[in-house]
Amino acid sequence: MSSNLKIKGARIFDGMEWHDDAVLVIEAGRVASVAAENADWTGETVDARGHIVVPGFIDLQVNGGGGALFNEQPTLEGIRKICETHARFGTTALLPTLITDTREATTAAIKAGVEAKAAAIPGFLGLHLEGPHLSVVKKGAHDPSLIRPMEEPDLDELLSCMRALGCLVVTIAPENTTIEQVKRLANAGIIISLGHTDAGFETACGYAAAGARVVTHLFNAMSGLGHREPGVVGAALATGTLFAGIIADGFHVEPAAIGIAIRSKQGPGQIFLVTDAMSTIGTDMTRFQLNGRGIVREGGRLTLYDGTLAGADIDMLSSVRFVHEKLGLPLEEALRMASAYPADAVGISEQKGRIVPGADADFIILTPELALKSSWIGGRRVFETAVHM
């Protein structure tokens, strides 16, 4: 498959508006145009008649997939497996996510991420380090024995790998990091996300002012919205500079609460979808291990033996369907929550999340019923269903 091609016959959503009777032209792995049919085109053509073309999904929190859990397999091959698996569900760019672990595991994950970036693994965007500098009070499924304050060696390691990774998100709690540390990391281009924290509203707003840009899985493992203490949830909704990821699987957050949050969110920061997916995606696994603790898959939920939710068992296309069909969001907005908004959250909107001239040719082809037909990264088809188009 050439990286120079034309997609014709489909209805195209560029991330902002629909284009009918237009073609998507790709040159050297980038979008050249979304325009009327060009009779002079002599390159390869894909006929997508009867389908829709939309921006590829961007997932900023992916713990695993295809049987690989990043904590258990913090390697180049682990990253490759996770990216390949999620491409089967429409995700064309993702951040493999390391849940709180040992110093050695963190170092190994960073090394693997640098290798994946150098190897140009399709779909690899960078890393998300979710911990270990969190709050024990709001630990969720994170091992409390591994949670600890951020120290100078931790800071140095993060700063030293930023350039090689390209994109790095670090989830922290104010309980175990300082304002000065956040400023140093944010000034270096690292995306600081507030999560797993019991901090109050004013503290969360102060960390946002210092450079925190994102909130990790809104509502889950954070101080809630109270009428006298709005908490981190209140700060996420009221602070326009903050973006917020949310898990839309029907278990982590009540659908009504998702809708309320979306309607309440102050911009320009938006609420975007994350899967928080574990190794079960794309497999028939029923059990697996995290930090030596068993996790059970049952009825669409992943839990520790004590019933604590431990990541999610959902892919991004299913998340899009959930907010569109269960919440009644317009399809366009559901798609933005999985593409344009996460791209905006990490500052890559000129490269990804929209089908516009100059952007990476990352897109997916769907049926009108929102079933995946194929996934494309950099103008190359990386996955196609059994039914040939």
C-alpha positions as CSV (number, residue, x, y, z in Angstrom):
1,M,0.0,0.0,0.0
2,S,1.5,3.3,-1.1
3,S,1.6,6.3,1.2
4,N,0.3,8.4,-1.7
5,L,-3.3,7.6,-2.4
6,K,-6.8,8.8,-2.7
7,I,-9.9,7.7,-0.7
8,K,-13.0,8.3,-2.7
9,G,-16.7,7.6,-2.3
10,A,-17.0,8.1,1.5
11,R,-18.6,10.8,3.5
12,I,-15.7,12.5,5.3
13,F,-15.7,14.1,8.8
14,D,-12.6,16.3,9.1
15,G,-13.0,16.8,12.9
16,M,-15.1,20.0,12.4
17,E,-17.5,19.4,9.5
18,W,-18.7,16.8,7.1
19,H,-17.7,16.7,3.4
20,D,-19.9,15.0,0.9
21,D,-18.9,14.3,-2.7
22,A,-15.2,14.9,-1.8
23,V,-12.1,12.8,-1.8
24,L,-9.2,12.5,0.7
25,V,-5.8,12.9,-1.0
26,I,-2.8,11.7,0.9
27,E,0.8,12.4,-0.1
28,A,3.9,11.2,1.7
29,G,1.9,10.1,4.7
30,R,0.1,13.4,5.2
31,V,-3.2,14.9,4.3
32,A,-2.8,16.8,1.1
33,S,-6.5,17.8,0.6
34,V,-10.1,17.1,1.2
35,A,-11.5,18.4,-2.1
36,A,-13.6,17.6,-5.1
37,E,-12.7,14.7,-7.3
38,N,-9.5,15.2,-9.3
39,A,-9.7,13.6,-12.7
40,D,-5.9,13.9,-13.2
41,W,-5.0,11.7,-10.2
42,T,-2.8,8.8,-11.2
43,G,-1.9,7.3,-7.9
44,E,-3.5,4.5,-5.9
45,T,-7.2,4.8,-5.2
46,V,-9.3,3.2,-2.4
47,D,-13.1,3.1,-3.0
48,A,-14.8,3.6,0.3
49,R,-18.3,4.1,-1.2
50,G,-21.1,3.8,1.4
51,H,-18.7,4.4,4.4
52,I,-17.6,7.3,6.5
53,V,-14.0,8.5,7.0
54,V,-13.2,10.1,10.4
55,P,-10.0,11.1,12.2
56,G,-8.2,8.2,13.9
57,F,-8.8,7.9,17.7
58,I,-6.2,9.1,20.2
59,D,-6.1,7.4,23.5
60,L,-4.0,9.1,26.2
61,Q,-4.4,6.3,28.8
62,V,-3.8,2.7,27.7
63,N,-2.5,0.2,30.2
64,G,-2.4,-2.8,27.8
65,G,-4.0,-4.8,25.1
66,G,-3.7,-8.1,23.2
67,G,-2.6,-9.9,26.3
68,A,0.2,-7.4,27.0
69,L,0.1,-5.2,30.2
70,F,2.7,-2.5,30.1
71,N,3.5,-2.9,33.8
72,E,4.3,-6.6,33.2
73,Q,5.9,-6.1,29.8
74,P,7.6,-2.7,29.7
75,T,9.4,-3.5,26.5
76,L,9.5,-2.5,22.8
77,E,7.6,-5.6,22.0
78,G,5.0,-4.9,24.7
79,I,4.4,-1.5,23.2
80,R,4.2,-2.9,19.7
81,K,1.6,-5.4,20.8
82,I,-0.5,-2.8,22.6
83,C,-0.4,-0.4,19.5
84,E,-1.3,-3.2,17.1
85,T,-4.2,-4.4,19.2
86,H,-5.8,-1.0,19.7
87,A,-5.5,-0.2,15.9
88,R,-8.1,-3.0,15.5
89,F,-10.5,-0.7,17.4
90,G,-9.8,2.5,15.6
91,T,-7.0,3.9,17.8
92,T,-4.2,5.3,15.6
93,A,-2.2,7.1,18.3
94,L,-1.9,6.2,22.0
95,L,0.2,6.6,25.2
96,P,1.1,3.2,26.8
97,T,0.5,3.9,30.4
98,L,2.5,2.6,33.4
99,I,0.6,2.3,36.6
100,T,2.4,3.0,39.8
101,D,5.4,0.6,40.0
102,T,9.0,0.3,41.2
103,R,11.8,2.7,40.1
104,E,13.2,-0.1,38.0
105,A,9.9,-0.6,36.2
106,T,9.6,3.1,35.5
107,T,13.1,3.2,34.1
108,A,12.4,0.1,31.9
109,A,9.2,1.7,30.6
110,I,10.9,4.9,29.7
111,K,13.7,3.0,27.9
112,A,11.1,1.0,26.0
113,G,9.3,4.2,25.1
114,V,12.5,5.8,23.7
115,E,13.1,2.7,21.7
116,A,9.5,2.7,20.3
117,K,9.9,6.3,19.3
118,A,13.2,5.6,17.5
119,A,11.7,2.6,15.8
120,A,8.6,4.6,14.7
121,I,6.2,2.0,16.0
122,P,2.9,2.8,14.2
123,G,0.4,4.3,16.7
124,F,3.0,5.0,19.4
125,L,2.6,8.6,20.6
126,G,4.6,8.7,23.8
127,L,4.2,7.6,27.4
128,H,1.8,8.2,30.3
129,L,3.3,7.6,33.7
130,E,0.3,7.3,36.1
131,G,2.2,7.5,39.4
132,P,3.9,6.7,41.6
133,H,3.6,10.2,43.1
134,L,-0.1,9.9,44.0
135,S,-2.2,10.0,47.1
136,V,-2.6,6.8,49.1
137,V,-6.0,7.9,50.2
138,K,-7.2,7.9,46.5
139,K,-5.0,5.0,45.4
140,G,-7.7,3.1,43.5
141,A,-6.1,-0.1,42.2
142,H,-2.6,1.3,42.6
143,D,-0.3,-0.6,45.1
144,P,0.0,1.7,48.1
145,S,3.4,0.3,49.0
146,L,4.8,1.7,45.8
147,I,3.3,5.2,46.1
148,R,5.9,7.8,47.2
149,P,6.9,11.5,47.0
150,M,8.6,12.8,43.9
151,E,12.3,13.3,44.6
152,E,15.1,15.0,42.6
153,P,16.2,11.8,40.8
154,D,12.6,11.2,39.7
155,L,12.4,14.8,38.4
156,D,15.8,14.4,36.6
157,E,14.7,11.2,34.9
158,L,11.5,12.7,33.6
159,L,13.3,15.8,32.3
160,S,16.0,13.8,30.6
161,C,13.7,11.6,28.6
162,M,11.2,14.2,27.4
163,R,12.9,15.1,24.1
164,A,13.4,11.5,23.1
165,L,9.8,10.5,23.8
166,G,8.2,13.5,22.2
167,C,5.0,13.3,24.3
168,L,5.0,12.5,28.0
169,V,2.0,12.7,30.4
170,V,2.7,12.3,34.1
171,T,-0.2,11.9,36.5
172,I,0.6,13.4,40.0
173,A,-1.2,14.2,43.2
174,P,-0.4,17.5,45.1
175,E,0.0,15.3,48.2
176,N,3.3,13.9,46.8
177,T,4.6,16.7,44.5
178,T,5.3,20.3,44.9
179,I,4.3,23.4,43.0
180,E,7.9,24.0,42.0
181,Q,8.3,20.5,40.6
182,V,5.2,20.9,38.5
183,K,6.5,24.2,37.2
184,R,9.8,22.6,36.2
185,L,8.1,19.7,34.5
186,A,5.5,21.8,32.7
187,N,8.1,24.3,31.5
188,A,10.0,21.5,29.9
189,G,6.9,20.5,27.9
190,I,5.8,17.5,30.0
191,I,2.0,17.3,30.3
192,I,1.1,17.3,34.0
193,S,-2.2,15.6,34.9
194,L,-3.9,15.7,38.3
195,G,-5.2,12.4,39.5
196,H,-5.5,9.9,42.3
197,T,-5.7,12.9,44.7
198,D,-7.8,14.1,47.6
199,A,-6.7,17.7,47.1
200,G,-9.2,20.5,47.6
201,F,-10.5,22.9,45.0
202,E,-8.1,25.7,45.8
203,T,-5.1,23.4,45.7
204,A,-6.1,21.9,42.4
205,C,-6.6,25.3,40.9
206,G,-3.2,26.4,42.2
207,Y,-1.5,23.4,40.5
208,A,-3.4,24.2,37.3
209,A,-2.0,27.7,37.5
210,A,1.5,26.2,38.0
211,G,1.2,24.3,34.7
212,A,-1.0,21.2,35.3
213,R,-3.0,20.8,32.0
214,V,-5.1,17.6,32.4
215,V,-7.1,15.7,34.9
216,T,-6.9,11.9,34.9
217,H,-10.1,9.9,34.6
218,L,-12.5,12.5,35.9
219,F,-14.6,11.5,38.9
220,N,-12.6,8.4,39.6
221,A,-10.0,8.4,42.5
222,M,-10.3,12.1,43.2
223,S,-12.1,14.5,45.6
224,G,-15.7,14.9,44.5
225,L,-17.9,17.9,43.8
226,G,-19.3,19.2,47.1
227,H,-21.5,22.2,47.6
228,R,-18.9,23.8,50.0
229,E,-15.8,22.0,48.8
230,P,-15.9,21.6,45.0
231,G,-12.8,19.4,45.0
232,V,-10.7,18.3,42.0
233,V,-13.9,17.5,40.1
234,G,-15.0,21.1,40.6
235,A,-11.6,22.5,39.6
236,A,-11.6,20.3,36.4
237,L,-15.0,21.6,35.4
238,A,-14.5,25.3,36.4
239,T,-11.0,25.8,35.1
240,G,-10.9,26.5,31.4
241,T,-7.2,25.6,31.0
242,L,-7.7,22.1,32.2
243,F,-8.7,19.2,30.0
244,A,-10.1,16.0,31.5
245,G,-10.1,12.4,30.4
246,I,-13.1,10.3,31.3
247,I,-13.8,6.6,31.1
248,A,-17.1,6.0,29.3
249,D,-17.9,2.3,30.0
250,G,-21.0,2.6,32.2
251,F,-19.1,1.3,35.3
252,H,-16.5,4.0,36.2
253,V,-19.0,6.9,35.9
254,E,-22.7,6.9,35.8
255,P,-23.9,8.1,32.3
256,A,-25.9,10.9,33.8
257,A,-22.8,12.3,35.5
258,I,-20.8,12.2,32.3
259,G,-23.6,14.2,30.6
260,I,-23.7,16.7,33.5
261,A,-19.9,17.1,33.3
262,I,-19.8,17.7,29.6
263,R,-22.5,20.3,29.8
264,S,-20.8,22.0,32.8
265,K,-17.2,22.1,31.5
266,Q,-15.7,25.5,31.0
267,G,-13.5,25.8,27.9
268,P,-11.3,26.0,26.0
269,G,-10.2,22.8,27.8
270,Q,-12.6,19.9,26.9
271,I,-13.6,16.5,28.3
272,F,-12.1,13.7,26.2
273,L,-12.4,9.9,26.1
274,V,-9.8,7.6,27.5
275,T,-10.2,3.8,27.7
276,D,-7.9,3.0,30.7
277,A,-7.8,-0.3,28.9
278,M,-6.0,-3.3,30.3
279,S,-4.4,-6.4,28.7
280,T,-7.8,-8.0,28.1
281,I,-8.7,-5.9,25.0
282,G,-8.7,-8.1,21.9
283,T,-8.5,-11.3,24.0
284,D,-10.7,-13.8,25.8
285,M,-8.6,-13.5,29.0
286,T,-10.6,-13.8,32.3
287,R,-7.8,-13.1,34.8
288,F,-4.4,-11.4,34.9
289,Q,-1.8,-10.0,37.3
290,L,-0.8,-6.4,38.2
291,N,2.0,-5.9,40.7
292,G,1.5,-9.5,41.8
293,R,-2.2,-8.9,42.5
294,G,-5.0,-10.8,40.7
295,I,-7.5,-9.0,38.5
296,V,-10.8,-10.6,37.4
297,R,-12.7,-9.9,34.2
298,E,-16.4,-10.4,34.5
299,G,-19.4,-8.7,32.9
300,G,-17.4,-5.9,31.3
301,R,-15.7,-5.0,34.5
302,L,-12.1,-5.5,35.7
303,T,-11.7,-5.7,39.5
304,L,-9.3,-6.7,42.2
305,Y,-10.5,-9.5,44.4
306,D,-11.8,-7.0,46.8
307,G,-14.1,-5.5,44.1
308,T,-12.0,-2.3,43.4
309,L,-12.2,-1.3,39.8
310,A,-8.8,-2.0,38.2
311,G,-8.7,-0.3,34.8
312,A,-11.3,-0.8,32.1
313,D,-12.3,-3.5,29.6
314,I,-13.4,-1.2,26.8
315,D,-11.9,0.0,23.5
316,M,-12.2,3.5,22.0
317,L,-14.7,2.7,19.3
318,S,-17.0,1.2,22.0
319,S,-16.5,4.4,24.1
320,V,-17.5,6.5,21.1
321,R,-20.6,4.4,20.6
322,F,-21.4,4.7,24.3
323,V,-21.5,8.5,24.5
324,H,-23.3,8.7,21.2
325,E,-25.9,6.1,21.8
326,K,-26.3,6.1,25.6
327,L,-25.8,9.8,26.2
328,G,-27.3,11.0,23.0
329,L,-24.3,13.1,22.0
330,P,-24.2,14.1,18.4
331,L,-21.9,11.8,16.5
332,E,-19.6,14.7,15.6
333,E,-19.0,15.5,19.3
334,A,-18.5,11.9,20.2
335,L,-15.8,11.6,17.5
336,R,-14.1,14.9,18.7
337,M,-14.0,13.5,22.2
338,A,-11.9,10.6,20.8
339,S,-9.7,12.5,18.4
340,A,-9.6,16.3,18.3
341,Y,-9.9,17.0,22.1
342,P,-7.2,14.6,23.2
343,A,-4.9,16.0,20.5
344,D,-5.6,19.5,21.9
345,A,-5.0,18.3,25.4
346,V,-1.4,17.3,24.6
347,G,-0.7,20.0,22.1
348,I,-0.5,18.0,18.9
349,S,-3.6,19.4,17.1
350,E,-1.6,20.4,14.1
351,Q,-0.4,16.9,13.5
352,K,-3.2,14.6,14.7
353,G,-6.9,14.5,15.6
354,R,-8.2,16.2,12.5
355,I,-8.2,15.5,8.7
356,V,-6.8,18.7,7.5
357,P,-3.9,19.6,5.0
358,G,-0.5,19.0,6.6
359,A,-1.8,16.7,9.3
360,D,-0.7,13.1,9.7
361,A,-2.9,10.9,7.6
362,D,-4.3,9.0,10.6
363,F,-7.9,8.0,9.9
364,I,-10.4,5.2,10.1
365,I,-13.1,4.0,7.8
366,L,-16.4,3.1,9.4
367,T,-19.7,1.8,8.3
368,P,-22.8,4.0,8.8
369,E,-23.5,1.7,11.8
370,L,-20.1,2.6,13.3
371,A,-18.5,-0.7,12.7
372,L,-14.8,-0.5,11.9
373,K,-13.7,-1.4,8.3
374,S,-10.0,-0.2,8.4
375,S,-7.5,1.8,10.3
376,W,-4.8,3.9,8.7
377,I,-1.6,5.5,10.2
378,G,0.5,7.9,8.2
379,G,-1.5,7.0,5.1
380,R,-0.8,3.2,5.5
381,R,-3.5,0.7,6.2
382,V,-2.6,-1.1,9.5
383,F,-5.8,-3.0,10.0
384,E,-8.7,-4.2,7.9
385,T,-11.7,-6.3,8.7
386,A,-12.1,-9.7,7.0
387,V,-14.6,-8.2,4.6
388,H,-12.6,-6.6,1.9
389,M,-13.6,-3.1,0.7
